[in-house]
């Protein structure tokens, strides 16, 4: 019976290590997209002739100052 519980705990430990790695990757992507850069899809022709409908633009968010919500 202890072998079964040892296997289960080893399996759970392995799963937690993998989950931690995936969570770290997801957190890094979220930070990059929200603070450093992002891409947007242009839905309308309001910027024609320079940007056309359906274009994707890459925005450098570091060009703007970093704002923390609910602070002045």
PDB file of N, H, CA, C and O in Angstrom:
ATOM      1  N   UNK A   1       0.820  -1.196   0.000  1.00  0.00           N
ATOM      2  CA  UNK A   1       0.000   0.000   0.000  1.00  0.00           C
ATOM      3  C   UNK A   1       0.862   1.256   0.000  1.00  0.00           C
ATOM      4  O   UNK A   1       0.462   2.268  -0.576  1.00  0.00           O
ATOM      5  N   UNK A   2       2.030   1.219   0.629  1.00  0.00           N
ATOM      6  H   UNK A   2       2.354   0.397   1.096  1.00  0.00           H
ATOM      7  CA  UNK A   2       2.871   2.413   0.656  1.00  0.00           C
ATOM      8  C   UNK A   2       3.493   2.687  -0.714  1.00  0.00           C
ATOM      9  O   UNK A   2       3.768   3.838  -1.053  1.00  0.00           O
ATOM     10  N   UNK A   3       3.720   1.604  -1.520  1.00  0.00           N
ATOM     11  H   UNK A   3       3.497   0.669  -1.245  1.00  0.00           H
ATOM     12  CA  UNK A   3       4.239   1.811  -2.870  1.00  0.00           C
ATOM     13  C   UNK A   3       3.246   2.601  -3.708  1.00  0.00           C
ATOM     14  O   UNK A   3       3.641   3.470  -4.486  1.00  0.00           O
ATOM     15  N   UNK A   4       1.983   2.311  -3.557  1.00  0.00           N
ATOM     16  H   UNK A   4       1.662   1.605  -2.925  1.00  0.00           H
ATOM     17  CA  UNK A   4       0.948   3.015  -4.311  1.00  0.00           C
ATOM     18  C   UNK A   4       0.893   4.473  -3.907  1.00  0.00           C
ATOM     19  O   UNK A   4       0.786   5.350  -4.764  1.00  0.00           O
ATOM     20  N   UNK A   5       0.964   4.745  -2.621  1.00  0.00           N
ATOM     21  H   UNK A   5       1.050   4.033  -1.924  1.00  0.00           H
ATOM     22  CA  UNK A   5       0.938   6.131  -2.168  1.00  0.00           C
ATOM     23  C   UNK A   5       2.215   6.863  -2.572  1.00  0.00           C
ATOM     24  O   UNK A   5       2.175   8.056  -2.874  1.00  0.00           O
ATOM     25  N   UNK A   6       3.365   6.147  -2.581  1.00  0.00           N
ATOM     26  H   UNK A   6       3.398   5.178  -2.336  1.00  0.00           H
ATOM     27  CA  UNK A   6       4.614   6.763  -3.035  1.00  0.00           C
ATOM     28  C   UNK A   6       4.535   7.122  -4.515  1.00  0.00           C
ATOM     29  O   UNK A   6       5.003   8.181  -4.932  1.00  0.00           O
ATOM     30  N   UNK A   7       3.940   6.230  -5.305  1.00  0.00           N
ATOM     31  H   UNK A   7       3.560   5.369  -4.967  1.00  0.00           H
ATOM     32  CA  UNK A   7       3.780   6.509  -6.732  1.00  0.00           C
ATOM     33  C   UNK A   7       2.860   7.696  -6.954  1.00  0.00           C
ATOM     34  O   UNK A   7       3.119   8.551  -7.801  1.00  0.00           O
ATOM     35  N   UNK A   8       1.787   7.738  -6.185  1.00  0.00           N
ATOM     36  H   UNK A   8       1.576   7.043  -5.496  1.00  0.00           H
ATOM     37  CA  UNK A   8       0.833   8.849  -6.323  1.00  0.00           C
ATOM     38  C   UNK A   8       1.488  10.167  -5.932  1.00  0.00           C
ATOM     39  O   UNK A   8       1.288  11.179  -6.605  1.00  0.00           O
ATOM     40  N   UNK A   9       2.264  10.170  -4.860  1.00  0.00           N
ATOM     41  H   UNK A   9       2.427   9.349  -4.314  1.00  0.00           H
ATOM     42  CA  UNK A   9       2.917  11.411  -4.442  1.00  0.00           C
ATOM     43  C   UNK A   9       4.000  11.823  -5.442  1.00  0.00           C
ATOM     44  O   UNK A   9       4.179  13.014  -5.695  1.00  0.00           O
ATOM     45  N   UNK A  10       4.716  10.865  -6.006  1.00  0.00           N
ATOM     46  H   UNK A  10       4.570   9.898  -5.800  1.00  0.00           H
ATOM     47  CA  UNK A  10       5.724  11.180  -7.013  1.00  0.00           C
ATOM     48  C   UNK A  10       5.061  11.725  -8.275  1.00  0.00           C
ATOM     49  O   UNK A  10       5.564  12.662  -8.895  1.00  0.00           O
ATOM     50  N   UNK A  11       3.927  11.131  -8.649  1.00  0.00           N
ATOM     51  H   UNK A  11       3.519  10.370  -8.145  1.00  0.00           H
ATOM     52  CA  UNK A  11       3.194  11.597  -9.819  1.00  0.00           C
ATOM     53  C   UNK A  11       2.666  13.009  -9.587  1.00  0.00           C
ATOM     54  O   UNK A  11       2.720  13.851 -10.483  1.00  0.00           O
ATOM     55  N   UNK A  12       2.161  13.264  -8.395  1.00  0.00           N
ATOM     56  H   UNK A  12       2.117  12.580  -7.667  1.00  0.00           H
ATOM     57  CA  UNK A  12       1.637  14.586  -8.066  1.00  0.00           C
ATOM     58  C   UNK A  12       2.760  15.621  -8.050  1.00  0.00           C
ATOM     59  O   UNK A  12       2.572  16.745  -8.516  1.00  0.00           O
ATOM     60  N   UNK A  13       3.904  15.258  -7.527  1.00  0.00           N
ATOM     61  H   UNK A  13       4.057  14.345  -7.149  1.00  0.00           H
ATOM     62  CA  UNK A  13       5.054  16.163  -7.505  1.00  0.00           C
ATOM     63  C   UNK A  13       5.513  16.493  -8.927  1.00  0.00           C
ATOM     64  O   UNK A  13       5.826  17.643  -9.234  1.00  0.00           O
ATOM     65  N   UNK A  14       5.549  15.489  -9.778  1.00  0.00           N
ATOM     66  H   UNK A  14       5.295  14.554  -9.528  1.00  0.00           H
ATOM     67  CA  UNK A  14       5.913  15.704 -11.172  1.00  0.00           C
ATOM     68  C   UNK A  14       4.906  16.623 -11.856  1.00  0.00           C
ATOM     69  O   UNK A  14       5.289  17.519 -12.607  1.00  0.00           O
ATOM     70  N   UNK A  15       3.629  16.401 -11.597  1.00  0.00           N
ATOM     71  H   UNK A  15       3.319  15.673 -10.986  1.00  0.00           H
ATOM     72  CA  UNK A  15       2.579  17.228 -12.189  1.00  0.00           C
ATOM     73  C   UNK A  15       2.712  18.677 -11.717  1.00  0.00           C
ATOM     74  O   UNK A  15       2.546  19.601 -12.514  1.00  0.00           O
ATOM     75  N   UNK A  16       3.007  18.886 -10.440  1.00  0.00           N
ATOM     76  H   UNK A  16       3.142  18.136  -9.793  1.00  0.00           H
ATOM     77  CA  UNK A  16       3.158  20.241  -9.906  1.00  0.00           C
ATOM     78  C   UNK A  16       4.365  20.954 -10.525  1.00  0.00           C
ATOM     79  O   UNK A  16       4.303  22.154 -10.795  1.00  0.00           O
ATOM     80  N   UNK A  17       5.450  20.229 -10.747  1.00  0.00           N
ATOM     81  H   UNK A  17       5.500  19.255 -10.528  1.00  0.00           H
ATOM     82  CA  UNK A  17       6.622  20.830 -11.384  1.00  0.00           C
ATOM     83  C   UNK A  17       6.289  21.266 -12.806  1.00  0.00           C
ATOM     84  O   UNK A  17       6.671  22.359 -13.225  1.00  0.00           O
ATOM     85  N   UNK A  18       5.580  20.421 -13.548  1.00  0.00           N
ATOM     86  H   UNK A  18       5.270  19.533 -13.207  1.00  0.00           H
ATOM     87  CA  UNK A  18       5.174  20.784 -14.908  1.00  0.00           C
ATOM     88  C   UNK A  18       4.205  21.957 -14.891  1.00  0.00           C
ATOM     89  O   UNK A  18       4.321  22.867 -15.712  1.00  0.00           O
ATOM     90  N   UNK A  19       3.262  21.946 -13.978  1.00  0.00           N
ATOM     91  H   UNK A  19       3.168  21.207 -13.311  1.00  0.00           H
ATOM     92  CA  UNK A  19       2.280  23.032 -13.892  1.00  0.00           C
ATOM     93  C   UNK A  19       2.991  24.344 -13.564  1.00  0.00           C
ATOM     94  O   UNK A  19       2.633  25.391 -14.105  1.00  0.00           O
ATOM     95  N   UNK A  20       3.975  24.301 -12.699  1.00  0.00           N
ATOM     96  H   UNK A  20       4.266  23.451 -12.260  1.00  0.00           H
ATOM     97  CA  UNK A  20       4.716  25.508 -12.343  1.00  0.00           C
ATOM     98  C   UNK A  20       5.443  26.083 -13.562  1.00  0.00           C
ATOM     99  O   UNK A  20       5.477  27.298 -13.756  1.00  0.00           O
ATOM    100  N   UNK A  21       6.013  25.215 -14.366  1.00  0.00           N
ATOM    101  H   UNK A  21       5.986  24.228 -14.208  1.00  0.00           H
ATOM    102  CA  UNK A  21       6.700  25.675 -15.577  1.00  0.00           C
ATOM    103  C   UNK A  21       5.719  26.313 -16.549  1.00  0.00           C
ATOM    104  O   UNK A  21       6.001  27.370 -17.114  1.00  0.00           O
ATOM    105  N   UNK A  22       4.567  25.676 -16.745  1.00  0.00           N
ATOM    106  H   UNK A  22       4.338  24.818 -16.286  1.00  0.00           H
ATOM    107  CA  UNK A  22       3.564  26.235 -17.652  1.00  0.00           C
ATOM    108  C   UNK A  22       3.021  27.561 -17.134  1.00  0.00           C
ATOM    109  O   UNK A  22       2.809  28.491 -17.911  1.00  0.00           O
ATOM    110  N   UNK A  23       2.799  27.651 -15.843  1.00  0.00           N
ATOM    111  H   UNK A  23       2.971  26.896 -15.211  1.00  0.00           H
ATOM    112  CA  UNK A  23       2.303  28.902 -15.266  1.00  0.00           C
ATOM    113  C   UNK A  23       3.330  30.025 -15.415  1.00  0.00           C
ATOM    114  O   UNK A  23       2.960  31.176 -15.646  1.00  0.00           O
ATOM    115  N   UNK A  24       4.588  29.703 -15.287  1.00  0.00           N
ATOM    116  H   UNK A  24       4.889  28.768 -15.100  1.00  0.00           H
ATOM    117  CA  UNK A  24       5.645  30.696 -15.473  1.00  0.00           C
ATOM    118  C   UNK A  24       5.672  31.199 -16.921  1.00  0.00           C
ATOM    119  O   UNK A  24       5.839  32.394 -17.162  1.00  0.00           O
ATOM    120  N   UNK A  25       5.510  30.296 -17.868  1.00  0.00           N
ATOM    121  H   UNK A  25       5.374  29.325 -17.672  1.00  0.00           H
ATOM    122  CA  UNK A  25       5.470  30.691 -19.283  1.00  0.00           C
ATOM    123  C   UNK A  25       4.265  31.578 -19.556  1.00  0.00           C
ATOM    124  O   UNK A  25       4.392  32.606 -20.222  1.00  0.00           O
ATOM    125  N   UNK A  26       3.104  31.195 -19.051  1.00  0.00           N
ATOM    126  H   UNK A  26       3.001  30.360 -18.510  1.00  0.00           H
ATOM    127  CA  UNK A  26       1.888  31.987 -19.259  1.00  0.00           C
ATOM    128  C   UNK A  26       2.024  33.357 -18.618  1.00  0.00           C
ATOM    129  O   UNK A  26       1.632  34.355 -19.222  1.00  0.00           O
ATOM    130  N   UNK A  27       2.561  33.430 -17.431  1.00  0.00           N
ATOM    131  H   UNK A  27       2.880  32.619 -16.940  1.00  0.00           H
ATOM    132  CA  UNK A  27       2.758  34.709 -16.748  1.00  0.00           C
ATOM    133  C   UNK A  27       3.713  35.608 -17.534  1.00  0.00           C
ATOM    134  O   UNK A  27       3.481  36.812 -17.644  1.00  0.00           O
ATOM    135  N   UNK A  28       4.767  35.040 -18.072  1.00  0.00           N
ATOM    136  H   UNK A  28       4.956  34.062 -17.983  1.00  0.00           H
ATOM    137  CA  UNK A  28       5.717  35.813 -18.876  1.00  0.00           C
ATOM    138  C   UNK A  28       5.042  36.379 -20.122  1.00  0.00           C
ATOM    139  O   UNK A  28       5.261  37.541 -20.465  1.00  0.00           O
ATOM    140  N   UNK A  29       4.234  35.587 -20.795  1.00  0.00           N
ATOM    141  H   UNK A  29       4.056  34.643 -20.517  1.00  0.00           H
ATOM    142  CA  UNK A  29       3.536  36.050 -21.988  1.00  0.00           C
ATOM    143  C   UNK A  29       2.556  37.162 -21.642  1.00  0.00           C
ATOM    144  O   UNK A  29       2.465  38.152 -22.368  1.00  0.00           O
ATOM    145  N   UNK A  30       1.829  37.014 -20.554  1.00  0.00           N
ATOM    146  H   UNK A  30       1.903  36.210 -19.964  1.00  0.00           H
ATOM    147  CA  UNK A  30       0.871  38.048 -20.142  1.00  0.00           C
ATOM    148  C   UNK A  30       1.589  39.359 -19.832  1.00  0.00           C
ATOM    149  O   UNK A  30       1.124  40.429 -20.226  1.00  0.00           O
ATOM    150  N   UNK A  31       2.697  39.282 -19.143  1.00  0.00           N
ATOM    151  H   UNK A  31       3.074  38.413 -18.824  1.00  0.00           H
ATOM    152  CA  UNK A  31       3.459  40.494 -18.817  1.00  0.00           C
ATOM    153  C   UNK A  31       3.987  41.154 -20.084  1.00  0.00           C
ATOM    154  O   UNK A  31       3.897  42.373 -20.233  1.00  0.00           O
ATOM    155  N   UNK A  32       4.534  40.361 -20.995  1.00  0.00           N
ATOM    156  H   UNK A  32       4.607  39.371 -20.875  1.00  0.00           H
ATOM    157  CA  UNK A  32       5.047  40.927 -22.243  1.00  0.00           C
ATOM    158  C   UNK A  32       3.947  41.616 -23.038  1.00  0.00           C
ATOM    159  O   UNK A  32       4.148  42.710 -23.564  1.00  0.00           O
ATOM    160  N   UNK A  33       2.795  40.981 -23.123  1.00  0.00           N
ATOM    161  H   UNK A  33       2.632  40.092 -22.695  1.00  0.00           H
ATOM    162  CA  UNK A  33       1.703  41.553 -23.910  1.00  0.00           C
ATOM    163  C   UNK A  33       1.095  42.772 -23.248  1.00  0.00           C
ATOM    164  O   UNK A  33       0.653  43.685 -23.945  1.00  0.00           O
ATOM    165  N   UNK A  34       1.057  42.816 -21.945  1.00  0.00           N
ATOM    166  H   UNK A  34       1.416  42.074 -21.379  1.00  0.00           H
ATOM    167  CA  UNK A  34       0.395  43.936 -21.281  1.00  0.00           C
ATOM    168  C   UNK A  34       1.317  45.116 -21.019  1.00  0.00           C
ATOM    169  O   UNK A  34       0.830  46.235 -20.861  1.00  0.00           O
ATOM    170  N   UNK A  35       2.628  44.913 -20.967  1.00  0.00           N
ATOM    171  H   UNK A  35       3.024  44.004 -21.095  1.00  0.00           H
ATOM    172  CA  UNK A  35       3.543  45.991 -20.617  1.00  0.00           C
ATOM    173  C   UNK A  35       4.452  46.402 -21.779  1.00  0.00           C
ATOM    174  O   UNK A  35       4.669  47.594 -21.993  1.00  0.00           O
ATOM    175  N   UNK A  36       4.974  45.457 -22.513  1.00  0.00           N
ATOM    176  H   UNK A  36       4.797  44.488 -22.339  1.00  0.00           H
ATOM    177  CA  UNK A  36       6.011  45.776 -23.483  1.00  0.00           C
ATOM    178  C   UNK A  36       5.466  45.980 -24.896  1.00  0.00           C
ATOM    179  O   UNK A  36       5.702  47.031 -25.491  1.00  0.00           O
ATOM    180  N   UNK A  37       4.752  45.011 -25.441  1.00  0.00           N
ATOM    181  H   UNK A  37       4.560  44.157 -24.958  1.00  0.00           H
ATOM    182  CA  UNK A  37       4.295  45.120 -26.824  1.00  0.00           C
ATOM    183  C   UNK A  37       3.050  44.268 -27.027  1.00  0.00           C
ATOM    184  O   UNK A  37       2.785  43.337 -26.266  1.00  0.00           O
ATOM    185  N   UNK A  38       2.290  44.604 -28.068  1.00  0.00           N
ATOM    186  H   UNK A  38       2.505  45.361 -28.686  1.00  0.00           H
ATOM    187  CA  UNK A  38       1.089  43.853 -28.396  1.00  0.00           C
ATOM    188  C   UNK A  38       0.776  44.042 -29.869  1.00  0.00           C
ATOM    189  O   UNK A  38       1.285  44.964 -30.505  1.00  0.00           O
ATOM    190  N   UNK A  39      -0.049  43.182 -30.400  1.00  0.00           N
ATOM    191  H   UNK A  39      -0.463  42.433 -29.883  1.00  0.00           H
ATOM    192  CA  UNK A  39      -0.480  43.329 -31.782  1.00  0.00           C
ATOM    193  C   UNK A  39      -1.989  43.524 -31.812  1.00  0.00           C
ATOM    194  O   UNK A  39      -2.713  42.993 -30.969  1.00  0.00           O
ATOM    195  N   UNK A  40      -2.449  44.287 -32.787  1.00  0.00           N
ATOM    196  H   UNK A  40      -1.861  44.718 -33.471  1.00  0.00           H
ATOM    197  CA  UNK A  40      -3.867  44.571 -32.920  1.00  0.00           C
ATOM    198  C   UNK A  40      -4.307  44.336 -34.356  1.00  0.00           C
ATOM    199  O   UNK A  40      -3.528  44.497 -35.294  1.00  0.00           O
ATOM    200  N   UNK A  41      -5.556  43.956 -34.509  1.00  0.00           N
ATOM    201  H   UNK A  41      -6.190  43.825 -33.746  1.00  0.00           H
ATOM    202  CA  UNK A  41      -6.192  43.760 -35.805  1.00  0.00           C
ATOM    203  C   UNK A  41      -7.000  45.012 -36.115  1.00  0.00           C
ATOM    204  O   UNK A  41      -7.762  45.475 -35.266  1.00  0.00           O
ATOM    205  N   UNK A  42      -6.850  45.568 -37.311  1.00  0.00           N
ATOM    206  H   UNK A  42      -6.231  45.192 -38.000  1.00  0.00           H
ATOM    207  CA  UNK A  42      -7.570  46.782 -37.697  1.00  0.00           C
ATOM    208  C   UNK A  42      -8.928  46.371 -38.275  1.00  0.00           C
ATOM    209  O   UNK A  42      -8.979  45.773 -39.349  1.00  0.00           O
ATOM    210  N   UNK A  43     -10.044  46.685 -37.569  1.00  0.00           N
ATOM    211  H   UNK A  43     -10.003  47.170 -36.696  1.00  0.00           H
ATOM    212  CA  UNK A  43     -11.359  46.215 -38.021  1.00  0.00           C
ATOM    213  C   UNK A  43     -12.056  47.131 -39.031  1.00  0.00           C
ATOM    214  O   UNK A  43     -12.918  46.662 -39.773  1.00  0.00           O
ATOM    215  N   UNK A  44     -11.714  48.407 -39.082  1.00  0.00           N
ATOM    216  H   UNK A  44     -11.013  48.788 -38.479  1.00  0.00           H
ATOM    217  CA  UNK A  44     -12.415  49.342 -39.967  1.00  0.00           C
ATOM    218  C   UNK A  44     -11.428  50.110 -40.826  1.00  0.00           C
ATOM    219  O   UNK A  44     -10.217  50.042 -40.614  1.00  0.00           O
ATOM    220  N   UNK A  45     -11.954  50.837 -41.793  1.00  0.00           N
ATOM    221  H   UNK A  45     -12.938  50.892 -41.965  1.00  0.00           H
ATOM    222  CA  UNK A  45     -11.110  51.589 -42.709  1.00  0.00           C
ATOM    223  C   UNK A  45     -10.857  53.013 -42.288  1.00  0.00           C
ATOM    224  O   UNK A  45     -10.639  53.870 -43.144  1.00  0.00           O
ATOM    225  N   UNK A  46     -10.877  53.297 -41.006  1.00  0.00           N
ATOM    226  H   UNK A  46     -11.054  52.600 -40.311  1.00  0.00           H
ATOM    227  CA  UNK A  46     -10.719  54.667 -40.540  1.00  0.00           C
ATOM    228  C   UNK A  46      -9.319  55.240 -40.759  1.00  0.00           C
ATOM    229  O   UNK A  46      -9.146  56.457 -40.697  1.00  0.00           O
ATOM    230  N   UNK A  47      -8.336  54.412 -41.009  1.00  0.00           N
ATOM    231  H   UNK A  47      -8.476  53.424 -41.060  1.00  0.00           H
ATOM    232  CA  UNK A  47      -6.960  54.894 -41.176  1.00  0.00           C
ATOM    233  C   UNK A  47      -6.466  54.757 -42.616  1.00  0.00           C
ATOM    234  O   UNK A  47      -5.275  54.921 -42.883  1.00  0.00           O
ATOM    235  N   UNK A  48      -7.381  54.458 -43.545  1.00  0.00           N
ATOM    236  H   UNK A  48      -8.348  54.325 -43.328  1.00  0.00           H
ATOM    237  CA  UNK A  48      -6.999  54.362 -44.959  1.00  0.00           C
ATOM    238  C   UNK A  48      -6.483  55.720 -45.388  1.00  0.00           C
ATOM    239  O   UNK A  48      -7.115  56.700 -44.994  1.00  0.00           O
ATOM    240  N   UNK A  49      -5.458  55.893 -46.114  1.00  0.00           N
ATOM    241  H   UNK A  49      -4.944  55.097 -46.434  1.00  0.00           H
ATOM    242  CA  UNK A  49      -4.707  55.007 -46.995  1.00  0.00           C
ATOM    243  C   UNK A  49      -3.462  54.390 -46.356  1.00  0.00           C
ATOM    244  O   UNK A  49      -2.792  53.592 -47.011  1.00  0.00           O
ATOM    245  N   UNK A  50      -3.125  54.722 -45.112  1.00  0.00           N
ATOM    246  H   UNK A  50      -3.669  55.371 -44.580  1.00  0.00           H
ATOM    247  CA  UNK A  50      -1.884  54.188 -44.540  1.00  0.00           C
ATOM    248  C   UNK A  50      -2.053  52.796 -43.951  1.00  0.00           C
ATOM    249  O   UNK A  50      -1.176  51.947 -44.112  1.00  0.00           O
ATOM    250  N   UNK A  51      -3.162  52.554 -43.276  1.00  0.00           N
ATOM    251  H   UNK A  51      -3.874  53.244 -43.145  1.00  0.00           H
ATOM    252  CA  UNK A  51      -3.431  51.240 -42.687  1.00  0.00           C
ATOM    253  C   UNK A  51      -4.764  50.760 -43.255  1.00  0.00           C
ATOM    254  O   UNK A  51      -5.765  51.474 -43.194  1.00  0.00           O
ATOM    255  N   UNK A  52      -4.771  49.553 -43.805  1.00  0.00           N
ATOM    256  H   UNK A  52      -3.958  48.973 -43.854  1.00  0.00           H
ATOM    257  CA  UNK A  52      -5.956  49.029 -44.462  1.00  0.00           C
ATOM    258  C   UNK A  52      -6.727  48.079 -43.553  1.00  0.00           C
ATOM    259  O   UNK A  52      -6.192  47.564 -42.570  1.00  0.00           O
ATOM    260  N   UNK A  53      -7.996  47.858 -43.900  1.00  0.00           N
ATOM    261  H   UNK A  53      -8.430  48.276 -44.698  1.00  0.00           H
ATOM    262  CA  UNK A  53      -8.851  46.937 -43.144  1.00  0.00           C
ATOM    263  C   UNK A  53      -8.222  45.550 -43.171  1.00  0.00           C
ATOM    264  O   UNK A  53      -7.821  45.059 -44.227  1.00  0.00           O
ATOM    265  N   UNK A  54      -8.139  44.928 -42.006  1.00  0.00           N
ATOM    266  H   UNK A  54      -8.465  45.327 -41.149  1.00  0.00           H
ATOM    267  CA  UNK A  54      -7.577  43.584 -41.900  1.00  0.00           C
ATOM    268  C   UNK A  54      -6.092  43.549 -41.600  1.00  0.00           C
ATOM    269  O   UNK A  54      -5.551  42.479 -41.322  1.00  0.00           O
ATOM    270  N   UNK A  55      -5.420  44.683 -41.647  1.00  0.00           N
ATOM    271  H   UNK A  55      -5.859  45.553 -41.873  1.00  0.00           H
ATOM    272  CA  UNK A  55      -3.988  44.713 -41.310  1.00  0.00           C
ATOM    273  C   UNK A  55      -3.797  44.419 -39.826  1.00  0.00           C
ATOM    274  O   UNK A  55      -4.689  44.644 -39.008  1.00  0.00           O
ATOM    275  N   UNK A  56      -2.629  43.919 -39.508  1.00  0.00           N
ATOM    276  H   UNK A  56      -1.904  43.736 -40.172  1.00  0.00           H
ATOM    277  CA  UNK A  56      -2.246  43.734 -38.109  1.00  0.00           C
ATOM    278  C   UNK A  56      -1.111  44.708 -37.832  1.00  0.00           C
ATOM    279  O   UNK A  56      -0.156  44.812 -38.602  1.00  0.00           O
ATOM    280  N   UNK A  57      -1.234  45.420 -36.717  1.00  0.00           N
ATOM    281  H   UNK A  57      -2.010  45.336 -36.091  1.00  0.00           H
ATOM    282  CA  UNK A  57      -0.184  46.362 -36.359  1.00  0.00           C
ATOM    283  C   UNK A  57       0.463  45.923 -35.058  1.00  0.00           C
ATOM    284  O   UNK A  57      -0.199  45.368 -34.180  1.00  0.00           O
ATOM    285  N   UNK A  58       1.745  46.170 -34.941  1.00  0.00           N
ATOM    286  H   UNK A  58       2.282  46.621 -35.655  1.00  0.00           H
ATOM    287  CA  UNK A  58       2.523  45.842 -33.754  1.00  0.00           C
ATOM    288  C   UNK A  58       2.747  47.134 -32.987  1.00  0.00           C
ATOM    289  O   UNK A  58       3.275  48.099 -33.539  1.00  0.00           O
ATOM    290  N   UNK A  59       2.352  47.162 -31.723  1.00  0.00           N
ATOM    291  H   UNK A  59       1.923  46.377 -31.275  1.00  0.00           H
ATOM    292  CA  UNK A  59       2.417  48.371 -30.920  1.00  0.00           C
ATOM    293  C   UNK A  59       3.495  48.218 -29.850  1.00  0.00           C
ATOM    294  O   UNK A  59       3.500  47.250 -29.089  1.00  0.00           O
ATOM    295  N   UNK A  60       4.402  49.183 -29.805  1.00  0.00           N
ATOM    296  H   UNK A  60       4.398  49.970 -30.423  1.00  0.00           H
ATOM    297  CA  UNK A  60       5.432  49.239 -28.777  1.00  0.00           C
ATOM    298  C   UNK A  60       4.866  50.027 -27.595  1.00  0.00           C
ATOM    299  O   UNK A  60       4.807  51.256 -27.637  1.00  0.00           O
ATOM    300  N   UNK A  61       4.456  49.330 -26.554  1.00  0.00           N
ATOM    301  H   UNK A  61       4.504  48.331 -26.520  1.00  0.00           H
ATOM    302  CA  UNK A  61       3.853  49.994 -25.400  1.00  0.00           C
ATOM    303  C   UNK A  61       4.890  50.685 -24.523  1.00  0.00           C
ATOM    304  O   UNK A  61       4.530  51.478 -23.653  1.00  0.00           O
ATOM    305  N   UNK A  62       6.157  50.398 -24.735  1.00  0.00           N
ATOM    306  H   UNK A  62       6.450  49.753 -25.442  1.00  0.00           H
ATOM    307  CA  UNK A  62       7.200  51.050 -23.952  1.00  0.00           C
ATOM    308  C   UNK A  62       7.371  52.509 -24.372  1.00  0.00           C
ATOM    309  O   UNK A  62       7.996  53.288 -23.652  1.00  0.00           O
ATOM    310  N   UNK A  63       6.823  52.887 -25.528  1.00  0.00           N
ATOM    311  H   UNK A  63       6.315  52.254 -26.112  1.00  0.00           H
ATOM    312  CA  UNK A  63       6.896  54.273 -25.983  1.00  0.00           C
ATOM    313  C   UNK A  63       5.984  55.173 -25.152  1.00  0.00           C
ATOM    314  O   UNK A  63       6.154  56.393 -25.136  1.00  0.00           O
ATOM    315  N   UNK A  64       5.034  54.577 -24.474  1.00  0.00           N
ATOM    316  H   UNK A  64       4.897  53.586 -24.487  1.00  0.00           H
ATOM    317  CA  UNK A  64       4.121  55.328 -23.616  1.00  0.00           C
ATOM    318  C   UNK A  64       4.512  55.087 -22.173  1.00  0.00           C
ATOM    319  O   UNK A  64       5.116  54.065 -21.850  1.00  0.00           O
ATOM    320  N   UNK A  65       4.171  56.016 -21.313  1.00  0.00           N
ATOM    321  H   UNK A  65       3.680  56.847 -21.575  1.00  0.00           H
ATOM    322  CA  UNK A  65       4.567  55.803 -19.923  1.00  0.00           C
ATOM    323  C   UNK A  65       3.706  54.716 -19.284  1.00  0.00           C
ATOM    324  O   UNK A  65       2.550  54.516 -19.656  1.00  0.00           O
ATOM    325  N   UNK A  66       4.279  54.040 -18.340  1.00  0.00           N
ATOM    326  H   UNK A  66       5.219  54.202 -18.037  1.00  0.00           H
ATOM    327  CA  UNK A  66       3.600  52.973 -17.628  1.00  0.00           C
ATOM    328  C   UNK A  66       2.667  53.571 -16.591  1.00  0.00           C
ATOM    329  O   UNK A  66       3.090  54.364 -15.750  1.00  0.00           O
ATOM    330  N   UNK A  67       1.403  53.193 -16.650  1.00  0.00           N
ATOM    331  H   UNK A  67       1.060  52.549 -17.333  1.00  0.00           H
ATOM    332  CA  UNK A  67       0.424  53.697 -15.685  1.00  0.00           C
ATOM    333  C   UNK A  67      -0.079  52.556 -14.817  1.00  0.00           C
ATOM    334  O   UNK A  67      -0.324  51.448 -15.295  1.00  0.00           O
ATOM    335  N   UNK A  68      -0.225  52.842 -13.563  1.00  0.00           N
ATOM    336  H   UNK A  68      -0.026  53.742 -13.174  1.00  0.00           H
ATOM    337  CA  UNK A  68      -0.782  51.865 -12.637  1.00  0.00           C
ATOM    338  C   UNK A  68      -2.229  52.268 -12.389  1.00  0.00           C
ATOM    339  O   UNK A  68      -2.483  53.400 -11.978  1.00  0.00           O
ATOM    340  N   UNK A  69      -3.185  51.371 -12.627  1.00  0.00           N
ATOM    341  H   UNK A  69      -2.978  50.451 -12.960  1.00  0.00           H
ATOM    342  CA  UNK A  69      -4.589  51.715 -12.473  1.00  0.00           C
ATOM    343  C   UNK A  69      -4.925  52.175 -11.057  1.00  0.00           C
ATOM    344  O   UNK A  69      -4.336  51.709 -10.082  1.00  0.00           O
ATOM    345  N   UNK A  70      -5.879  53.092 -10.964  1.00  0.00           N
ATOM    346  H   UNK A  70      -6.358  53.470 -11.756  1.00  0.00           H
ATOM    347  CA  UNK A  70      -6.407  53.628  -9.707  1.00  0.00           C
ATOM    348  C   UNK A  70      -5.382  54.427  -8.914  1.00  0.00           C
ATOM    349  O   UNK A  70      -5.512  54.570  -7.698  1.00  0.00           O
ATOM    350  N   UNK A  71      -4.370  54.945  -9.590  1.00  0.00           N
ATOM    351  H   UNK A  71      -4.265  54.829 -10.577  1.00  0.00           H
ATOM    352  CA  UNK A  71      -3.415  55.842  -8.944  1.00  0.00           C
ATOM    353  C   UNK A  71      -3.319  57.114  -9.783  1.00  0.00           C
ATOM    354  O   UNK A  71      -3.686  57.115 -10.959  1.00  0.00           O
ATOM    355  N   UNK A  72      -2.837  58.175  -9.191  1.00  0.00           N
ATOM    356  H   UNK A  72      -2.540  58.174  -8.237  1.00  0.00           H
ATOM    357  CA  UNK A  72      -2.753  59.418  -9.968  1.00  0.00           C
ATOM    358  C   UNK A  72      -1.365  59.789 -10.370  1.00  0.00           C
ATOM    359  O   UNK A  72      -1.165  60.811 -11.025  1.00  0.00           O
TER     360      UNK A  72
END
